Amino acid sequence: IGACDGNLEEGSLRCDCNVSIRKKGDEKLGTKVELKNINSFRFIEKAIDYEIQRQIDLIESGDRILQETRLYDSTRNCTYSMRSKEDAHDYRYFPDPDLLPLEISGERIENLKKSLPELPFQKACRFVDDFQLSHVDATNLVEELDLALYFEEVVKVSGNPRSATSWIMVELWRELNDKKLSVKESPISASQLGRLIALVDDSSISGKMGK
């Protein structure tokens, strides 16, 4: 919806992970440790794996796990303590009499839902229904809004959703990756690619010439 580009590596979005362990069959959850401000999916996986093993080692050596916030050091591939105060009273919450209760009606919630733009999942479903794409192709095409919009424009010009998918996901994607460009920076516009596909489809040029 344009609120955030979700780029973890550039700091647009950061992730916190809560990690706790318990023996198989136990109902009681273990002590929670929060991993703070992780900025890539790869580091999320590595931080969680490290923290799980750290907690297992502590339990097996007879130590106890402290409820705390920890940071992940990607260079050393380890977590380290940031702070230990994590219960509600440690944050020194207090009531503010100047803040009035916020009541949101069900009607307003429904109106807000209706005003939302088409979300990625909805767009992918539409691509499957309208263009007979596979779920995999549709999901790949809606990963970025610019890519989805580019695809729809190519389809509009070419009239061939399947060829548009193939040309974008194979030929165009290879060119953009080689030149380290985004879809928005593509030297080939959607209308140009659409016209090219149309020429290939009506045998005005061969697929090899088009590439």
C-alpha positions as CSV (number, residue, x, y, z in Angstrom):
1,I,0.0,0.0,0.0
2,G,3.1,2.3,-0.2
3,A,3.5,2.8,3.5
4,C,7.0,1.2,3.6
5,D,9.3,-0.5,1.1
6,G,10.1,-3.2,3.7
7,N,13.8,-3.2,2.9
8,L,15.4,-4.7,6.0
9,E,19.0,-4.2,4.8
10,E,18.5,-0.4,4.4
11,G,16.8,-0.1,7.8
12,S,13.3,0.5,6.5
13,L,12.1,-2.4,8.6
14,R,13.6,-4.2,11.6
15,C,12.5,-7.3,13.3
16,D,12.3,-8.5,16.9
17,C,12.2,-12.2,17.7
18,N,11.1,-13.9,21.0
19,V,12.9,-17.1,21.7
20,S,12.2,-19.7,24.5
21,I,12.7,-23.4,24.8
22,R,11.0,-26.2,26.7
23,K,11.2,-30.0,26.8
24,K,9.0,-31.9,24.4
25,G,5.7,-32.6,26.1
26,D,6.0,-29.8,28.6
27,E,3.0,-27.4,28.7
28,K,4.8,-24.5,30.5
29,L,6.7,-22.2,28.3
30,G,10.3,-21.4,29.0
31,T,11.8,-18.1,29.9
32,K,11.5,-15.6,27.0
33,V,14.5,-13.9,25.5
34,E,13.8,-11.0,23.0
35,L,16.2,-10.5,20.1
36,K,16.1,-6.9,19.1
37,N,16.5,-4.9,15.8
38,I,17.5,-7.6,13.4
39,N,17.8,-6.3,9.9
40,S,17.9,-9.2,7.4
41,F,16.0,-12.5,6.9
42,R,19.3,-14.4,6.9
43,F,20.3,-12.8,10.2
44,I,16.9,-13.6,11.7
45,E,17.5,-17.3,11.0
46,K,21.1,-17.2,12.3
47,A,20.2,-15.3,15.4
48,I,17.3,-17.6,16.3
49,D,19.5,-20.7,15.7
50,Y,22.3,-19.3,17.9
51,E,19.9,-18.3,20.7
52,I,18.1,-21.7,20.7
53,Q,21.5,-23.5,21.1
54,R,22.7,-20.9,23.7
55,Q,19.6,-21.6,25.8
56,I,19.9,-25.3,25.5
57,D,23.5,-25.2,26.6
58,L,22.6,-23.1,29.6
59,I,19.8,-25.5,30.7
60,E,22.0,-28.6,30.2
61,S,24.8,-27.1,32.3
62,G,22.4,-26.4,35.2
63,D,22.2,-22.6,34.7
64,R,19.0,-20.6,34.3
65,I,17.8,-18.5,31.4
66,L,17.4,-14.8,32.2
67,Q,14.4,-12.9,30.8
68,E,16.2,-10.2,28.9
69,T,16.7,-8.3,25.6
70,R,19.7,-9.3,23.5
71,L,21.2,-8.0,20.3
72,Y,22.7,-10.1,17.5
73,D,26.2,-9.6,16.3
74,S,26.3,-10.8,12.7
75,T,30.1,-10.6,12.5
76,R,30.7,-13.0,15.4
77,N,27.4,-14.8,14.9
78,C,26.3,-14.5,18.5
79,T,23.8,-12.7,20.7
80,Y,24.8,-10.5,23.7
81,S,22.8,-8.9,26.5
82,M,21.3,-5.5,26.0
83,R,19.1,-5.2,29.1
84,S,17.4,-7.4,31.6
85,K,14.4,-5.3,32.7
86,E,11.5,-6.8,30.8
87,D,8.5,-7.0,33.1
88,A,5.7,-4.4,32.8
89,H,6.6,-2.7,36.1
90,D,10.2,-2.2,34.9
91,Y,9.0,0.2,32.2
92,R,7.5,2.5,34.9
93,Y,4.2,2.8,33.1
94,F,1.8,5.3,34.7
95,P,-1.7,6.5,33.7
96,D,-2.1,9.8,31.8
97,P,-5.4,11.6,32.6
98,D,-5.2,13.8,29.5
99,L,-5.4,10.8,27.2
100,L,-9.1,10.1,26.4
101,P,-10.3,6.6,25.6
102,L,-10.2,5.9,21.9
103,E,-13.3,4.2,20.6
104,I,-13.4,3.0,17.0
105,S,-16.8,1.9,15.7
106,G,-17.3,-1.3,13.7
107,E,-18.7,0.9,10.9
108,R,-15.5,2.9,10.7
109,I,-13.4,-0.3,10.6
110,E,-15.4,-1.6,7.7
111,N,-15.1,1.7,5.8
112,L,-11.3,1.6,6.3
113,K,-11.1,-1.9,5.1
114,K,-13.1,-1.0,2.0
115,S,-10.8,2.0,1.3
116,L,-7.6,-0.1,1.3
117,P,-6.0,-0.6,-2.1
118,E,-5.7,-4.1,-3.6
119,L,-3.2,-6.1,-1.4
120,P,-0.6,-8.5,-2.7
121,F,-2.6,-11.7,-1.9
122,Q,-5.7,-10.3,-3.5
123,K,-3.7,-9.2,-6.6
124,A,-2.1,-12.7,-6.9
125,C,-5.5,-14.3,-6.7
126,R,-6.8,-12.0,-9.4
127,F,-3.8,-12.8,-11.6
128,V,-4.6,-16.5,-11.2
129,D,-8.3,-16.1,-12.0
130,D,-8.1,-13.5,-14.8
131,F,-4.8,-14.5,-16.5
132,Q,-4.8,-18.2,-15.7
133,L,-1.3,-17.9,-14.2
134,S,0.1,-20.5,-11.8
135,H,0.1,-19.6,-8.1
136,V,3.9,-19.6,-8.1
137,D,4.1,-17.1,-11.0
138,A,1.4,-14.9,-9.6
139,T,3.1,-14.8,-6.2
140,N,6.4,-13.9,-7.8
141,L,4.8,-11.1,-9.8
142,V,3.2,-9.4,-6.8
143,E,6.3,-9.4,-4.6
144,E,6.9,-5.8,-5.7
145,L,4.1,-3.3,-6.6
146,D,6.2,-1.9,-9.5
147,L,6.7,-5.4,-10.9
148,A,2.9,-6.1,-10.7
149,L,2.1,-2.8,-12.4
150,Y,4.7,-3.4,-15.1
151,F,3.2,-6.9,-15.8
152,E,-0.3,-5.6,-16.1
153,E,0.8,-3.0,-18.6
154,V,2.6,-5.6,-20.7
155,V,-0.5,-7.8,-20.7
156,K,-2.6,-4.8,-21.7
157,V,-0.4,-4.1,-24.7
158,S,0.5,-7.6,-25.7
159,G,-2.8,-9.4,-24.9
160,N,-0.8,-12.5,-23.8
161,P,-0.5,-13.0,-20.0
162,R,1.5,-16.2,-20.3
163,S,4.1,-14.8,-22.7
164,A,4.3,-11.6,-20.6
165,T,5.0,-13.7,-17.5
166,S,7.8,-15.6,-19.3
167,W,9.5,-12.6,-20.8
168,I,9.4,-10.6,-17.6
169,M,10.5,-13.4,-15.2
170,V,13.2,-14.8,-17.5
171,E,14.5,-12.4,-20.1
172,L,13.8,-9.0,-18.4
173,W,14.7,-10.2,-15.0
174,R,18.1,-11.5,-16.3
175,E,18.9,-8.2,-17.9
176,L,17.9,-6.2,-14.8
177,N,19.9,-8.5,-12.5
178,D,23.0,-8.2,-14.7
179,K,22.8,-4.4,-14.6
180,K,21.6,-4.3,-11.0
181,L,18.5,-2.3,-11.9
182,S,15.0,-2.3,-10.4
183,V,11.9,-2.8,-12.5
184,K,11.3,0.9,-12.1
185,E,14.7,1.6,-13.6
186,S,14.2,-0.7,-16.6
187,P,15.5,0.7,-19.9
188,I,12.7,-1.3,-21.6
189,S,9.2,0.2,-20.8
190,A,6.2,-2.1,-20.3
191,S,4.6,-0.8,-23.5
192,Q,7.8,-1.6,-25.5
193,L,8.0,-5.1,-24.1
194,G,4.3,-5.6,-24.8
195,R,4.7,-4.5,-28.4
196,L,7.7,-6.8,-28.8
197,I,5.7,-9.8,-27.5
198,A,2.9,-9.0,-29.9
199,L,5.4,-9.0,-32.8
200,V,6.7,-12.4,-31.7
201,D,3.1,-13.7,-31.3
202,D,2.0,-12.7,-34.8
203,S,5.3,-14.1,-36.3
204,S,6.5,-10.6,-37.5
205,I,9.8,-11.5,-35.8
206,S,11.1,-14.6,-34.2
207,G,11.5,-15.2,-30.5
208,K,15.3,-15.2,-31.0
209,M,15.2,-11.8,-32.7
210,G,13.0,-10.5,-29.9
211,K,15.6,-11.6,-27.3
